[in-house]
């Protein structure tokens, strides 16, 4: 094996270093974007659904109307979650549209 082959092999296994010998950050922009998108979608689904359920339970306990406001809260929370995810998907689709239509 030549010295060049050894250098090439060691470059793939060792972290990339800049001129001062410090480790360069890895290119994780794609991974971060995916994780943030998953977190954003999860939040859009979780918060309205749980919020509607908790609000419905609180109203039912306060006014002794079980289970009506809990059911209404679950339905409204679910509808709001669906709307928020739909709006997120539309915003992503708008970003992907070409600037010039042919």
Residue pairs with C-beta under 8 A, 6 or more apart in sequence:
15 23
15 24
15 26
16 23
16 24
16 26
17 23
17 24
18 24
40 88
41 85
41 88
44 81
44 84
44 85
44 88
45 81
45 84
45 85
46 81
47 81
48 77
48 78
48 80
48 81
48 84
49 74
49 77
49 78
49 81
50 77
51 77
52 73
52 74
52 75
52 76
52 77
52 78
52 80
53 70
53 73
53 74
53 77
54 73
55 69
55 73
56 69
56 70
56 71
56 72
56 73
56 74
57 69
57 70
57 73
59 65
59 69
59 73
60 66
60 67
60 68
60 69
60 70
63 69
